[in-house]
Every structure is written in structure tokens, then in C-alpha cells.
């Protein structure tokens, strides 16, 4: 059971981190909020699995890319809120450019191949 | 790496709350979209999944990432090692030898030097370096405020008679509170109680577990039984636990000291023994030392006779461990140092292998750097690999250590202190694990640093051949030079010890040992108190022994040469008055029957040997002295006709009638101990006088039997012969005299043997090291060699080029090794015999040997270089 979850984390690792960091760029947010934001901003395509979200958040916190603190939500509920750290901002910048490279490269590979198969 | 054990509970609680708040928010949103509260809750929970597992996994992010990294590194390392079986095999074997040797020697050091003594509060136990008689012990026990002192005699011998075959047992006489001072209990029955070392109350004995099992068939009702020891009826009051081996593992029984002030000779003169003590609460060893010095004048004043002023002055108090271990410490540390050097060689070798491999791995590392691995991460990966390597080596090394230790335990002299405590225990395993990790880091760090400093673009661009390897190559040459230097030191040390052993085994001990069988005949001491009984017994025994088949002649002596001990005879020498306050001359007295000198081939240099007539009561009291004794007392004069007497017999002068050759009486290295002034021989007979002052001749004698061939089967015949004369007399230690001589060589032989093994390993590893570096360099330079050959270089020139390179490295190593050896071998001068620690012959021979081995190691790669086809080499790449 645990193993299955861990496999899923590995699958998403990196990508999910990038998405979380990107989401936090607009301000501090709790886990549920982050999940909602990613889902909304991807046009409901990316469903963030809770079992991946929290391990990722805590991993980022451990790496000091995000910082966490307890706050009261608008509903007067105690929630744990994550905020981007300075290191996190830097990481986001490098990860974004790396992502750009990779997606370009993948597009480069997929592009012609796709045309061929259609032709 | 972080171990957040402290926050553990808090973090778990917070995480629980965080997930709960997530659920609540999700449920509230669903309710807002119109679901019923119950529906919303179920749906939110289904969406979330298994909260417990999520918490677990999230929690793991905090604690175990470093472990996961490590596991990943280990998996990767294992894969890499599997892919290079040749490299892995050589590296693991090299490390196994190095770590195995260290583990074995460390087990010795641990068992002998490090393990606390198995007694209560062992750090409070002390011992004296000096021996004291019973009277002195009593004075010090009364006066000491820092120590509870007890006496423990050296190993004594006791005849057990009256129950089956008579046997000779080894036992010690101890103070009544000996066991309570050590803080040990009997396994069965009890130990001695206060006052049980006083005459009349001392008829008791405590058995060792081994004796109880062997001789008394583990009889559970043994306590209370009476046995006859040395003619004395004693009650068994207890059996000690199996692991109690004090003062020696040979000890089979303990009897109380017989503290009788009326027996002046024994009380003050004949009962010298080491003392042990427990420091009283608050007292320190330093205070005990001071107190010992303060007590000394009072102790000397209490003696029954005037003692020389310098008696006991060198005596001091040391920890009991130190008192037990004595000079074994130095030898063990030397051995530990030697295996440490061996491990350094092994490390250098594996580091070299890694350096050579680093070149081929450059590309792999570059790819990993390009994929985003940090330098630290790469370094960690490479170090993990080398530590894994050395852990595998250590596992194999443990096997080598177990095997080596079992060999060493039989090869080391059995009187090595605490040898029975030596085992591969938990401490040794921890040491080995620690050593393996340290070793892995040591040989892995330099290659890993080099490899992780890789220039990505360079490495990826070039064919992956030589970009960062130039620095590596310098490092590997340095390693080889160091390796050869250390090998030189170890081989020189081995050479010096082997040469010592060779000289030692070639020395003439002063007597012959071929075709002589010896046996100890030990009637009870009281047997000889009846005048003439002992003389008649030995007379008849020798006569019957001579009649046994294969026996040519037989004689008796009170103690064999080479440290079996002899009567110590405080004497006065005519025309050599002893100044007041000085020591009287101490002589060893060998009591012999007339044929002894002839059977042992000890030459009579002047005068005559003994005859049967010398033993008669009416004959003149005569002596024979050894050559060096004669030179000591009467330099330039004729010793024959001079006189010596016992210092307590003012008017009984004994006449020297002969001078015989020197014999190694003390040990294989020296004729006599430093505190002995000479050796004299007295005939076994009416005039045999004992150092203790006892009138009777010694009861215990050793038969020296000349046989026509090496006959060991004489044992049973001899036992029958003795039994036919007196069935209460044990016969023990029957064996060829050659074995006795070999036993005397056991210690030098075992140490030389160990060093010879270390030296051989050092030579082998050194050769492998040179071979590795030179063949790697040939492989690297094959293109250059090809060009040279294309330009007309001849094969011999190529050979010289390669061999010259190796020779240069070896020569530097040898030079450094000589310098290091001159510094280090001085430490072992105490182990050498007949050879200086700086012996130029040994140094020269080892240097030549090492150069030859180095050249041989270069030869194979050089031949490969000669065969380089210029065309192939140039086309390559």
C-alpha cells in the first residue's frame, strides 16, 4: 500500500514540485488551496493526488524551498500555510528554464513523428 | 543528514491536523455545492484516499530521505562493482588481506590489553612489580592505608596421590582474602575465609572448574571431600567458575598460604611472591606508590636478617592489568603497527586501481553532472562505492581473521598472558566495521575528489581518454612510491627478525639435545626428609632406567637448562668478602648425578667432573662452576682449588674441583638472569645443599635419558618403572629434550613467523601495485609508444623506457623506505638477537629483493609495450 503511494510520488516528482512552487508564487497557500489552484489553472486536467501533494510539500519544506506556519483561515480554522522561500524562488527560476528546455526537446521529438504518422 | 527524532511526536500531531483540515475544507466546499453533509464527508474522504498512509508517506519525507539516498547509492554501487568483476575481485582480496590481518591482531590486542579484567571494579586492582616474602607481606598488610594487599605465589606443583594414578597438578598459594580482594565467588562451595592462611587452619583447597571436570568427573558432591596433596590431607571447600584463571590459565587449584612466622627460613627467605591489592576507597595508584616507598625501611627492618640497602628499591605499584601483561604490551603494539602498515599498502593499492578506473568513468560522471547531480552527490556516490568495496573486503577479512587467530593462538607461546581471553567479540567486530568504513573513505577519497572535479564539456567531447587523468597519474605514482616505501619497512623488519631467529637457532645452547628424553620425577617433598631415602630411590631408579631397552645411559638433574629454574644459592666466595649493605653473590645450583655432564655433552674444561664417590657422606664437599662464573670470580687465576660456601654456613667451605662449559640456563638468549652471579654444580648426594637451607636433597628431579634413537614410547616403560619403586610418585613432562629446546624458541619463532607473513604480503601487494600502475601507464601511452616505434625506436629502447619508469618509482620508494626503516626498526631492537636494528646486510638484501620484485612486476607490461603495433596504435582513436 505504502509502496504504491511512493511509486506515484516518484512518477510525479519534479513536475509536481515545479507546479507547487509556481502556485505559491501568487502568495502563501494551504495544501487544499494549492490542490484547487493547480486543478483550476490547468483547466481541470491536472488532478493533484493528496497522497502525492503532502509528501511533496513536506519534502520542499525540508529542502527549505518553502516555509510553513499555522494560521487561521477565513472560516476560523487552523490551517498550515506554505510560503515560497528565497531559495524556493531561485529554484523555481532554474526549474522553469529546465522545463522549457525539456518540453522543447520533447516537442522537437514528438513534432515530426506526429506529422509522419498523420501523413 | 538530519535525525529529527526530537520533533517526531509534534510533527505527527501537526500532520494529522493538517490532513484533517484538508478534509474539512473539501467537505465544506462540497456542501456549498449542495451535497448533504454526510455525502460531502464520504466523498471528500474517498477523494483524499487513505489518510493514514498519506500521513506515513509524508512523515517519511522528513526522516528517511538520507537512507533512501544511501540505499540508492548502494544499489548503484553494487551494480557498478558487479559490472567490473576483475577489478572488484582484486580490490576485495587486497582489502580482505589488509583488514583480516588487522582484525586478527586487534583481537589479540583487545583480549590481552584492552578487555577489562573479569573482576569486580578491575580499575581499582593493582599489583607490585617486585616479589616479597610472607613476612614482608604481613608487615605491609598491617601498615598500608591505600591498599588491601594479598599474596599470590607463582605457579607451584602439587602431587595428588591416593586417588587413582598419582598426578602432578599446578596450583598457587594465596592469602585467605585473595578471592574477596578480587571480588570473585566460588561456583560451588565457598572461597577462603579470614584466618584460613594461618597454620592449623590452612588444610583446605579450592579446585578449578577444569580440574573438577577432568579428575573428579564433575562430581556434584565434591565439596567437603578430602584429598591428599603433596602428602598433606586437605578438604575441598569450593570449585571456581570456568572463566576464573588467575594468576594463570594453567592454575588447577588454590591452597591458602601457610603464614608461619616461626618457620623463619620460609617466612622471610623462601616464599617470595608478587603481591596484588585493591585500592581502598579514595586512594590512587600514585598514593600507593608513595606509600610503598615509605613502608620499605620498616619492611627491611622487620626482616630476620640484615638485608642489602638496595633491596626492593625498584619495586613499584602498577595496575593489575599492567602487572599481568608486562612486556607482552610492547610486542603486541609492534604487531599492531605492522599490520597497520600492511593496511596502508592495501589502501594504496586499491586507491591506485580506482584512479586507473576513474579515467574510464569520466564520461559516466560527466553525464551524471549534466543531468543535474551536484558534486557532493557524486562524491557521496563514489565514496559509497569504495566503502561498499571495503565492507565486502572486511566480511571476507573476518573469515581470514578467524582462521588466522586460531593459528596464532596455537603458534603464540602458551604463557602469553590472557591468551585464553582472546576472541572475536563484539568489540572486535565494531573495530572491524569502523576500520572498513575508514579504509573505504581513505582509499576512496582521493580518486573520488579527482573524479568529481571532472570538466563536463571536455570529458563529453573527447573520446573519454585523458583529460583529468594527468593529476590522477601523479597521485598514483606517489601512491606507488609510498607503497614500496612501506613494503620496504615491513620486509626489513621481517628480515631482521628472521635473521635473529636464524642466529638464535644456530646458537649453541651449551648442551646437546639429540637422542635425549627427559622426564620429571616428583616424589612428595616429605619423602626425602627421611635421610638417605631419596638418594636410594634415585639410585635404584637410574639403575633400572639404564636397563630399559634402547636406553644407553641415564642421569638426574634438579632442573633442566633453558629456564626450568634451579636452586638459588646465596653464597660467600673465598677472598671475595661482600661489603656491608651489598648483595651476597647469588648462584644457581644445579644438583646432578655424575653422568649428567657426559650425557648432556657439557664439556669439562678444567679439573674433573663428579664421580660416585663425591656423593658419599664421608667425601669432601665439592663443586663445579661454569666457565663464565670462574672468570667472574677468579679472573686470570686457576679456579680449581678455590672455595665457596653457603652464606649461612660460616665454616663449611666447598672446594671447586672443575670448570665446565657455559649453558643457556636462563633462556635461549642468555646464560643467566641479570640478578644471578653465576652457575655452580653440586653432586646429588649427602652434600647437596639447598638454597632454602633445607638439609634434605631435592625431591623433584628430572631424568635425562640417553637413548639409542628418538624413543618416545619409553614413557610407559618409565612410568611402570617408577610405579614399581613407589606408586605415589608422578612422572610428568616426558619428552625429547629437543622439544624443550624448541619450546624455548617458541616466542621468537612465533613473532618472526608473523612478521615473515606480513613481509611476504607487503611484498606481494607492493608488486601488484607497481604492476598495476605500470600496465595502466603502458595502456595510456600505447599511442606514444607506437609513434616512437614508427619513428624507429627499437624494442629494447621501449623495454628500457617502461622498466626504467618502474625502476625509478621503486628506487624512490626503497630510498624512503630505508630512511623510514632506520627510524622505525629501532622500536623492535628488544626483539632482535645477534643483529643490529640497522643491520646493513639486511637493508641491502631487502632493497635488492624489492628492486628485483619491482622489475619483475614491470616486465609483463613492458613486454606488452614492446609488442605494440605502431599501425594499430596510431589508428586507434
Interface residues (C-beta under 8 A of the other chain):
Chain A: X1 X2 X5 X6 X9 X30 X31 X32 X49 X50 X51 X54 X55 X57 X58 X59 X62 X70 X73 X75 X77 X78 X79 X80 X98
Chain B: X2 X14 X15 X17 X18 X19 X21 X22 X24 X25 X26 X28 X47 X48 X49 X50 X53 X54 X55 X56 X57 X58 X59 X60 X61 X62 X65 X372
